[in-house]
Amino acid sequence: DPSAQFTVEVDASETGVGAILSQRSSRDGKLHPCAFFSKKFTTTEGRYDIGDRELLAIKLALEEWRHWLEGTELPVIIWTDHKNLSYLQSAKRLNPRQYRWSLFFSRFNFNITYRPGSKNTKPDALSRLHSPDDPSEASGAILPATCTIGSLTWDLERAIQEALTTDPDPGKGPPNRQYIPTPVRARAIQWAHSSGFSGHPGISRTIALLRRYFWWPSLNKDVIEYVSACSTCARNKTSHRPPSGLLQPLSIPSRPWSHISLDFVTGLPTSKQKSVILTIIDRFSKACHLVALTKLPSAAETAKLLFRHVFRLHGIPTEIVSDRGPQFTSQVWRDFCSALGARPCLSSGFHPQTNGQCERLNQELENTLRCLCASNPTSWSVHLPWVEYAHNTHISSASGLSPFEASQGFQPSLLPESFPDKVIPSVRHHIQNCQRIWNQTKAALQRTSAQNKRLADRKRVPAPIFSPGQRVWLSSKNFPLKSCSRKLSPRFLGPFIVETVISPSAVRLKLPSHLRVHPVFHVSQIKPYISSPLCPPSEPPPPARVIDGHPAYSVRRIVDVRPRGRGRQYLVDWEGYGPEERSWVPRSFILDRSLITSFERSAASSSGRPPGGVR
């Protein structure tokens, strides 16, 4: 009866839809079916979510019976067991698919009503007509048959189960965590710290990872001991602790020019055939002499310069501080200082703070020259005497006096009328005045030194106590490592043996001869080598093999190549040795030609250019 009201019962399953078109009879007041509908989902429709599948069931039912339902006077009642669809007609946000369907729904007059699934059994049965009889066929395999799935197991699990037979779980640990017996604890820490999935984390992260799955009473203590002794972490991780070694100030002189410091300023433009400046500073008065030179002098020439500019004016000093330049490490310089009775003091390796007064003078010198010679940098030699005069007349913050006044007993004046009418009354009075000024200067220097030490020690920590024979790691910061990437190079080299403890702040190390650096280092450049039975040390290098009567070493890989003469040399990374041991060898020394072939192939594919040269 087209004039009577229609009722549509719909439902959707995972495989299809079912719908029943009914009308209520006027004789018995019950619903009687008019038509039945069932359809299997396509592959795309089967991937819709549950809401869209139920809405698709309504759409398909309206399409199937649109010749009866379109344009009806009475609204069509649609029953569905999906409660969210009852709010669809008032929804303000729809997805693109629902927007398209809403245009189709606008042709019909209908109301969606929720009906519990327990009462919506008839359309549910129609929607399941296309379900497979075998439930195992209902859901296809997610992975193709060519894929094989296997459970992940660790050798550690098997070792734990074997160890539990002799060291059972005491039952005092947290729930859902495996107890680790004593024999396999080191192996468990190695699994959590050194495996590829963990990447050598720090102490806190290693403890957190182990606590997810395991427990034993001394877990924290064992992890701290293991990570501290991990040679891979010690070699490759940058230290974030303050530098070791409290400030050790140099001794304070008692008179001017008894203790001096030397250094050279290079890299200057040529000015009147001069390109180097010799800086000499008195550690007592802070007075300086600046000497322009044509080039870096030799040890003998440096000695002559000191005679000309220091000794003849101020006498022979008792101590001379310098860096480890070739002029000051030569036998000529040592013999020269020994003949004068002066003690040469050389800075430790890569620690210019030892000669800090000269370094600070060099900074002030360069700043002043930049100000005076900004328009014409090649005129710096003309301004150099005035820079020396300016430094010697300005008040020093360390002593509170100018270098002139601290060394000469008076402050020179630039204005004639500022001279007093009556000069020093007697020589004795002048000597007494100088002695008083020197006493004041020494007291001021002591106060300044103590203050500087107090401020510097705030950002330092006491150095560990080193002893001869102890092994230490050496910072690679100042070493020219033969590596393709400085960022990925080790941060420490070694371990090396402490040969002598020179002072609380300097040690002498036993270094391999090919490093070619002075073996004395400040304690901030080294850190102790820590060993532990939980963390076995790295394997020693493999012994050399004898081939044709000559020793031969195993090559791990070839790092780089460079042209040499008519052939090439290859930078070789030796098996069992660190990057500090890498060396250039000719092609004829490499017996395994496949190393060269694989290196050239990988270098060409990664850079797009022929290999050669250390980056």
MIGULUM-695900 format. One record per atom (N, C-alpha, C): y, x, z. Coordinates in steps of 0.05 Angstrom, whole numbers, plus 5000, padded with zeros to 4 digits. Last residue first. Layout:
YXZ;...
! end
This chain:
529067895102;531367715106;532167715135;527468475067;527168335092;529568155096;524968505000;527168535019;526768365043;521368074958;522568344962;524868334980;518367654907;518767744935;519968024936;521867284857;520067494863;520467594892;522766584874;523766834864;521767054870;521166134901;521966104873;523166354861;519366114953;522166194948;523066154920;513965934951;515765844972;518665894967;511466164907;511565874909;513465774930;512066714918;513166604893;513466304895;509266764966;512066834965;513366714940;503966624951;505466454970;508466514970;502867044914;502666764906;504266584925;503567504945;505367464922;505267174912;499367414983;502167434991;504067384968;494767414951;495467164965;498367174975;494967944932;494967714913;495867464927;494668254978;497068274961;497168034943;489568094997;491968065014;494468064997;486168264957;486667984959;488967924978;485368804963;487368724943;487968424945;484369195015;483668925007;485868814989;487069675024;484469685010;483669405000;493069955021;491869695026;489269675010;495070435004;493970435031;492470165037;497570344955;494970484955;493570474982;502470124967;500369954957;497670084959;505070415029;504870385000;502470214992;507970065085;505870235074;505870205044;511869955141;511869955111;509770155102;509769595200;510669835186;510369795156;509869315265;509769285236;510869535222;510369325320;508669525308;508469505278;513368895335;514669155338;512969375325;509868465331;511768515309;513168785311;503568705359;505868535358;507668615335;496568715340;499068845348;501368655344;492068475318;491968545347;494568675357;492968725254;491368555271;491268655299;499668835232;497068935239;495568745257;503268685177;502868585204;499968655212;506969085133;504368995142;504468915171;510669085077;510969065106;508468935117;509569535023;509069275035;509369285066;512869824968;511769844995;511569575007;511770014900;512669824920;511469904947;514270504853;512270314863;513570124883;517870884841;516670754818;514670534827;521870784897;521270964874;520170804851;520270184922;520670464931;519770644908;521869514936;521469724916;521969994929;518169134985;520669254976;520069464955;515668555019;515268775000;518068874991;512568255077;514668285057;514068515039;507668155105;510168005112;512168015089;500868065102;503168205090;505568035094;496468035159;497767915136;499868105126;492968365189;492968075192;494167935168;488768905175;491368775169;491068475173;485769415214;485569145201;488369025198;486070115198;486569885216;486469625200;482670725195;483570495181;483870265200;482571445196;482571185211;483870965193;478371805150;480971745160;480871475175;473471905126;474372095145;477172045156;472571445096;473071705082;474271905101;474471085151;473771055123;474571315108;473470845213;473671095199;472671055171;477470365247;475070435233;475570685217;480370265311;480670355283;477870425272;479069675351;479169965346;479370035317;483669125359;481069235351;481169535345;487669055419;487469095389;484669205382;485068615470;486268865461;485968895431;486767925481;484768125473;486168385464;490767745537;490167745509;488267975502;487667575601;489567715584;488767695555;486166915627;485267185618;487367315600;488266585678;489166615651;488366895642;485966625728;485766375714;486466395685;487267135746;484467085738;484066815724;493467365720;492067185737;489167155728;499667745715;496867695708;495567505728;505967865689;504367725710;501567675699;510868335682;508468225670;506668115692;517868225696;515168325704;512968185687;522768385646;521668205666;518768285672;528968685623;526068685627;525268465646;534368705622;533068705596;529968685599;536268755673;536668495660;535268475634;535569285686;533469095695;533868815683;536869715631;537769565654;535669355661;532870265610;533969995606;534869885633;530970835574;532170735599;533570475594;529171045525;527270885542;528470785568;532670975465;532571105490;530970935510;528470875407;530670795424;530370945451;523970885371;526371065367;528770955382;519070655360;521370485366;523970635364;515071025352;516270915328;518670735334;512871165402;514771345389;516271215366;512770655453;511570795430;513670945414;515170795519;515270645494;513770795472;515470715584;513870875566;513570715540;522070655613;519570545603;518070745585;525970705670;525170845646;522370745638;530970265696;528270385696;527770525670;536270045739;535470175714;532670295718;537869865789;538669715766;537769835739;536270215829;535569925831;536269765807;534170765786;535970645806;535170355809;529570935759;531871115762;533671025784;522970945761;525170765771;527570945777;518971105705;520471195728;522470985735;515470795673;514971075678;516371175703;512370195665;514670325678;513970605684;509470015603;509070125630;511670255640;510069385568;510269675569;510069765599;506668835533;507968965556;507969265555;511968805484;510368935504;507768805508;517868395479;515968585468;514368705491;520567735471;519967975488;517768135474;521167355432;523567415449;523067655467;518767395365;518367395394;520867475409;522066995314;520967245324;520567235354;524466565293;521766525300;520466785309;529666745281;529366525299;526466495309;528867135242;529667225269;529266995289;524067195196;525766995208;526367085237;521067625178;522367455158;524367265170;521968255211;520967985211;522467825190;522168775245;521568735216;520268465214;527368785293;524668725286;524368675256;531569155322;531369065294;528469015285;533068935386;531369095370;531268985341;535868635423;537268845409;535569025392;532068265441;534668175431;536068385415;527168315464;527368405436;530068345424;526068555530;527368365513;527668485484;519568725553;522268825545;523468635525;515368635609;516168545583;519068645577;511469135645;513668945642;514068865613;507169415693;507569325666;509769115665;507769995735;507769705732;508269635703;508370535738;505770435731;505670135727;513270515791;511970665768;509170565764;516069855804;514770105813;513470245789;521269395820;519369525801;518369785813;522968815848;522569095855;520469205837;527468385810;524868445823;524668745829;534368305825;532268405807;529668435823;537767725846;536767995852;534468065834;541667405794;539667395815;538667675821;548367175778;546067355776;544067305798;553066925787;551566855763;549267035758;554967155834;554466865834;552866775810;556067675823;553367615834;552867315836;561367665806;559267715787;556467635798;564167585855;564267385833;562067415813;562668045883;562167785895;562167565873;564668445850;561768425855;561068155866;570168345852;568668325826;565668295831;571068455906;571468185896;569968145869;569868995909;568268805925;568668525915;573769185873;570969225868;569269035883;578469045901;577868935874;574968955867;577969365947;578069075949;577368935923;577969865922;575669785938;575669485941;583069875899;580669885882;578169805897;586169875945;586369645927;583869645909;584870375967;584270135982;584269885964;586770705925;583870695931;583170455947;592270585928;590770525904;587770515910;593570775979;593970495973;592270415948;592471315970;590971175991;591170865986;596271425930;593371455924;591671305945;600971355959;600371175936;597471195929;600571775995;600671496005;599971295982;600772215961;598372165977;598271875987;605872155940;603572125922;601072075938;608772255987;609071995973;606671945954;607372775997;606672566016;606772286004;609673015952;606773025956;605872815976;615072905961;613772795937;610772795940;615973186008;616272896008;614872775984;615173705989;613373596009;613473296010;619473755954;616773755943;614773635963;624973305968;623473565971;620673525959;627772845951;629173055966;627673315968;627772565887;626072635910;627372865925;634572395871;631772415865;630272495890;639871975874;638772205888;635672195883;640771545843;642771765843;641472015855;635171285805;636771315830;638571555828;635570975741;634771205757;636371215782;637870555714;635870475735;634870715750;640870755674;642370675698;640370595721;637170825631;638271055647;639470975673;631270455624;634170435625;635270665642;625870535630;626870515602;629870525601;622670955676;624470745670;625470755641;616271075707;618471145689;620070905681;614771075775;614670895751;616870985732;611071575810;613471425804;613071265778;606171825817;607771775840;610371635835;602471925778;604772105779;606472055804;598471535784;597671815779;599972005784;600871045796;598471125811;597771415808;604971025758;605671045787;603271135803;601970985710;603971205715;604471245744;598970515718;597670775717;599571015721;602270095767;601970185739;600470445740;598769725818;600769925809;600269985780;594569415831;597169315837;599369505830;589369545818;590669705838;593369585847;587669145781;585769255800;587169405823;591769015747;590968815766;589068925787;596869475734;594069425733;593269215755;602969405700;601569405726;598669335721;604569845645;604069575656;602469595682;604670375630;606870285645;606470005657;600070465600;600470635624;602870545640;600670115557;598370075576;598970225602;605170325531;605170055542;602970015563;603270825514;605470805534;605470535547;599270655478;598570815501;600670805523;602570405441;600470245454;599570395480;605670825423;606970615439;604970435453;601771125395;603071235419;604371025436;600370735353;598470805374;599770935398;603570615310;604070465335;602270555358;601570935271;604470975279;604970835306;596470755263;596771015275;599671075284;597070255236;596370255265;596770535278;598370135185;600370285200;599670305229;594869805159;594470095155;596570265170;596369275167;594369395185;594069695181;601868955167;601069205154;598969345170;602368495197;603368495170;602468735154;599968635246;598968405231;599868405202;600769035283;600169115255;599268885239;601568825334;603569005323;603269055293;596968505343;599668395346;601768565332;592868875335;592968635318;595768515319;593969235377;594369325349;594469085330;592568905421;595368995417;595869085388;586968835412;588868605413;591768685408;585169365415;584969215390;586768965389;586369485469;587469635447;587469485421;583269115497;586169095499;587569255476;578169295481;579069025475;582068995476;578369815503;578069775474;578969495465;578569705557;580769835544;580669795514;573369485563;575669315568;578169435555;570369945553;570069715535;572469525538;571970275595;572770345568;572470115549;569769965637;572670025636;573570105609;564169945628;565869705625;568769765623;559470225619;562070355612;564170125609;555769845633;555870085649;558570225644;555869455594;557369405619;557569645637;552469565552;555169685552;556769635577;546469635545;547869525569;550669655570;542669865512;543669605505;544969475530;540370315560;540070205534;540969925532;545570555605;542870485599;542770345572;550471085595;549770805600;546870755593;550771715628;550471555604;549571275611;554672195656;553371945662;553271775637;555072875672;555172675651;553472425659;558973205718;556473065716;556672855693;561673865712;562073565710;559373435706;561574395708;560874285734;561373985735;562274635659;564674555673;564074455702;556974725644;558774955647;561274885662;555174195639;554074375660;555774615665;558074015596;558573895622;557474075644;555674355556;558574355561;559274245589;550374205557;551074475565;554074495571;550873675539;549773725566;550474005575;552973765488;554573615508;553573675536;548674035463;551374165465;553074025487;544573665462;544373885481;546974035484;546972985458;546173245447;546073455469;549072515475;546172565481;545272835471;554172475457;553772505486;550872545494;554072415402;555772625413;555072685442;550871955393;549672225388;551372455399;551871505450;552371605423;551271885418;551171205496;549071385487;549471455457;557471235531;555171095521;553171305511;559871545592;559971485563;557571325556;563471875643;561771645636;562071595606;563672445680;564472335654;562472125646;566272755738;564272565726;565372455700;570173105752;567473155764;565372965752;574773415705;573673195721;570973265733;579773905706;576973845698;575873625716;586673725692;584573865705;581873775696;590673475664;589873355689;587673505703;591973785618;593973625631;593273535659;587474035600;589874195603;592174045617;583773615598;583473835617;586073985621;585973245558;585373175586;585473415604;586873435507;588273195515;587873125544;584073915499;586773895489;588273655501;578973835521;580674055530;583574015523;577373385490;577873355519;579473585530;576973635440;578973425444;579473375473;572673985449;575274095443;577473885447;568573595456;569273775478;571973895474;568373385404;569173215427;569973375451;566473815375;569173725370;570173545393;561273845396;563174065400;565973985396;559273345379;559373405408;561373635413;563573095326;561073195336;561373255366;567372495315;567072785319;564272845328;568572045263;567172085289;566672375292;574872195233;572172105232;570972135260;580272295245;579572235217;576672125215;583271985303;581572185290;580972095261;587871905356;587071825329;585572055316;587071775423;587171995404;586171895377;589871565481;588771465456;589271675435;588871565550;589771725527;588371615502;590671195609;589071245585;590471445567;589871005678;591471125656;589671205633;587270825722;587070655698;588870755675;586771145766;589471035761;589470835738;580971205764;582471165789;585171025783;578771275715;577671055730;579271015756;582271395657;581871495685;581071255702;579771405591;581071255613;580271385640;580271485523;579671625548;581171485570;578171365458;579471255482;578471395507;579271565394;577971645418;579471535442;578971205335;580571255359;578671335381;578971305264;577471275289;579371335312;581771415219;580271165219;578671115244;587071725183;585771685209;584271415208;590371795140;587871935140;586371915167;594171405151;594971695151;592471865155;589170995163;592071005168;592871305171;583970585142;585070855142;588170845143;581970075188;582870165162;584170435163;576470165233;579270125228;579970195200;571370275252;571670045235;574569985229;571570455323;571170505295;571670255279;573070765381;573570515367;573370585337;569171075432;570371085406;570770805395;569971325500;568671145480;570271185454;569371535568;570071585540;568671375523;572271605633;570371465615;571371505587;572672015693;573771905668;571471775652;574772235754;572572085741;573671945716;579372485765;576972625774;574472485762;584272245753;582972405733;580572575743;586872175820;586972125791;585472335775;582172095874;584572205863;584572155833;577471865889;579471905910;582072015899;573671345855;574771615859;576871625881;568170955871;571070945869;572171225874;562170865831;563570985855;566570985850;560970235799;561170535800;562670625824;557269675826;559769805817;559570115817;552369305807;552469565821;554969715812;550668635813;552668825803;552569075820;543568495812;546268465822;548068685813;538768295769;540268525777;543068465786;537767845714;536867985738;538668225744;541467265693;540567535689;539867675715;538666605708;540866795707;539867085704;533666335662;534566405689;536966595687;531366225615;533866075621;534766135649;528366635566;528766585594;531466445599;524766395510;527266515521;527466435550;518066545493;519966355504;522366505515;514366935476;515866785456;517966595467;511867205519;512767355495;514767195478;510466825556;512167045564;513367195541;507066495525;509666395535;511566625542;502866865518;504266745495;506966635502;501166995569;502467195553;503967085529;501566645627;500966605599;502566815582;502766665680;501366895670;500666865640;505266185690;506766435695;505466675683;500965845680;503265845661;504966095665;497565965725;496666005697;499066025678;500665845770;499566115767;498766165738;501665305762;503865485764;502965775759;496465105763;497965085738;500365285739;494865205816;493465335794;495065325768;498464875845;498465165849;497165315826;496964365826;499664465822;499764775824;491464325842;492264305813;494964435809;488064365886;490064575882;491164565853;484463905884;486463945906;488664145900;484563565821;483163735840;485263825861;484063115765;485163195791;483363395805;485662825701;484062985720;485463015747;489062505669;486162485666;484562615689;494362585683;493662335670;490662285670;494863095702;494662875722;493962605709;495663405657;493163415670;492763185689;501063265644;498863205625;496163215639;503763445690;503863155683;501563085664;502864005686;501863855709;501763555702;505664095638;502764155639;501564005663;510863965653;509463805633;506463855633;511964365692;512064075699;510563905679;511364855663;509664795687;509564495692;511764735591;512464865617;510664765639;506964765537;509164655552;509664805577;503964945487;504865125509;507264995524;502064515454;504264695445;505464855468;498564075451;500464095473;502664295468;495264105407;496563855412;498663865434;492964615410;494964555389;496464305394;492664865478;491564735455;493764665435;494765075525;494665245501;493565115476;494664665565;497064825561;497064965533;489964385568;492364235570;494864395563;486164805563;486064575544;488764425544;487565125607;487865225580;487865005559;485964775647;488864845645;489364955617;480464775638;481964525636;484964575633;479165305648;478765195621;480264935617;480265335702;481765505683;481565395655;476264975720;479064915723;480865075705;470865055720;472064975694;475064915697;469065195772;468465375749;469965305723;470864745806;472165015806;471565185782;471164105773;469864305790;471264575787;475463575772;474863825757;473664025777;474662875768;474863115785;473963355769;478462425731;476062585732;476562825750;480961795751;481462075744;478962245749;480661285774;480761315744;481561595735;484261405836;482361265819;482761325789;485062055866;486061805857;484061665839;479762345910;481962345890;482862075883;475362395940;477962365954;480262345936;470262525921;471062245925;473662195939;468363025908;468362955936;469262665942;463863105855;466462985862;466462915892;459763705859;460263425854;463063335864;457864235833;460264185849;461063895845;453264205803;453264395825;455664355843;454363795767;451763805780;451563995803;459263895746;459163705767;456363695781;458464235703;459364355728;459164155752;456963875664;454964075673;455764195700;461663585658;459263445667;457163645677;465063995639;465563865665;463063725676;462864115590;462864325611;463364205638;463763645563;460963725567;460863935590;469363655562;467963435575;465063515581;470564115531;471164105559;469663885574;469463985480;467464155493;467964155523;471063305467;471863575472;469563725486;470862805415;469862925440;470863215442;472162225383;473162495388;472062585415;467561865342;469061885366;469762175371;468461725273;466961855294;468661885319;467761405212;469161405238;467361535258;468761535145;466861545167;468361575193;470061195084;471161325109;469061305131;467760905045;467661205042;468661345066;468660375055;466060485062;465860785060;475360305081;473360305060;470760435070;477359935139;477160185125;475060165103;476659395150;479359495146;479259765131;472158935123;472559195135;475359295129;473558235131;472758465116;473358715131;471157705168;473257915167;472258155152;466557405155;469157285158;471457485156;461657595154;463157625129;465957515132;459557465202;460157745198;461757795173;458356925199;460857005213;461557305208;456356625141;455656855159;458256945173;459156235113;457056155132;456356375151;466356295108;463556385101;461556285122;470555725097;469755945114;466956035107;472055285070;471855525054;471155775071;472454885107;470454855087;469955115072;476454875144;474355075147;472055055127;479654445134;480754715129;478754935131;476554015150;476954055122;478054335116;476754085206;474154115192;474554155162;482153975213;481154235220;478454285206;482653435201;483653625182;482753915188;479553265249;478753205221;480053395201;481853435298;479353555289;478653495260;486153375333;486653425304;484153545291;485453355385;485453095372;485853125342;485653885400;483253735408;483053465394;490754055386;488454115369;485953965375;495853545394;494053755404;491753805386;501153475350;498753345359;496853555369;508053365336;505953545347;503653375356;510853155275;510153095302;507853275311;515953115228;513753275238;513253225267;517652615182;518052715209;515552875217;520852525117;518552555135;519452655162;522152445054;523152325079;520752335099;523252965005;521552775020;522952685045;526253344983;525653124966;524052904981;526453775018;528753595017;528253344999;522154095009;521853895029;524153695029;524254444970;522154254963;521954024983;527654735003;528754594979;526754384969;524154965038;525954755048;527254605025;521755375010;520155125015;521954895024;525855745011;524955634985;523355374989;526155845066;528455735052;527655615025;521156075076;521755805087;524155685074;522056565050;519956385040;520356105050;526256805080;526656725052;524556535041;526356465145;525956695128;526156615099;531756145180;529256135166;528856395150;535555865230;534856125217;532056105206;535855365251;538255465237;537655735223;531654785255;531955075257;534355165241;530354255252;532954315265;533454615267;525454255227;527554115214;530354165226;522154535264;522954665239;525354525226;519954365310;522754435311;523854545285;514654295298;516154055305;519154105307;512554795292;513454655268;515054405274;510754945342;513355055333;514354905308;505754725348;507954595362;510654685351;500854555308;502554785312;505254685323;497954115293;497354225319;498954485325;501253565262;500353835261;499853935290;502652995224;501553095249;500553385245;507952655197;506152885193;505352985220;509852055170;509252185195;507252405190;515151895127;512351985129;511952135155;519651345135;519051635137;516051685140;520050845086;519450915113;518751215115;520850905031;522950795048;522550865077;519351484991;518551265008;520851165025;520251914957;521851684954;521051444971;513752154955;516452214947;518051944943;508451984963;510152034987;513152084979;505751904916;505751684935;507951734956;506452364888;506852114873;506851874891;505052764924;507852714920;508352454905;500252964943;500652664943;503552594939;500553524935;498153374926;498653074924;505353654960;505053694931;502753524920;504053535013;506153385000;506053414970;500053935020;499353645023;501453475009;502954405014;500854344995;500054044996;506554355058;507554375031;505454295011;502954365101;504654135097;505654125068;500754885094;499054655093;500654395089;505255205102;504155185075;502254945073;505655155157;507755025141;506855005112;501155445172;501355155179;503455015162;502755945152;500355815141;500355515148;507256065181;507556015153;505055885141;504856135232;506855935228;507255865198;501256555225;500256295231;502256075226;503156945166;502656905195;501956615200;499357085106;501556965120;500956955150;494857265081;496257465097;498657345111;493056855049;491556915073;492857115091;496556875006;497056665026;495456725052;494157294978;496857324989;497357125011;489257064963;489257314979;491957354992;489556354975;489456584958;489656834976;485655895013;487956065010;487456284989;482755294988;482355564998;484955734993;483654615007;484154834988;483855105003;483153915010;482354175021;482754385000;484253235027;485153475011;484153725026;483252525017;482652775031;483453015013;486151885027;485352105010;484852345028;486351475064;486851405036;485951625017;483451255126;484051465106;484451355078;486750855173;484550865154;485251075132;488350725240;488850885216;486350885199;488950045264;487850315264;488450455238;490049505266;491949685278;490949975279;486949115241;485849225266;487749425279;490748925202;488748745214;487648855240;494049295182;495349085196;493248905210;492349995186;491749725177;493049515194;496050555170;495150385192;494750105181;493651075127;495550855132;494350685154;493251785109;492251535122;494551335123;490752375084;492852175080;491751905090;489252995110;488252725107;490752535105;487753685096;489653475101;488353205096;486954395105;485754125102;487853915110;486655065079;488154835091;486454585087;483555715094;484455495077;485955285093;482356135128;481356155101;482555935083;484156065179;484556325168;483856335138;486955395174;485255595187;485855865174;491154855186;490655095170;488955285187;492354145177;491554375194;490954605175;495053485180;494653735167;493753945187;495552815164;494552995184;493853265170;500452345151;499052585139;498252765162;501551675139;501051875160;499452105147;506151195113;503951385110;503951585133;507750495116;508250775125;505750945122;507750085057;507050145084;507550435091;508550055003;510749965020;510250025050;503950214977;506250384976;508550304995;497750175000;500050005000;502550185000;
! end
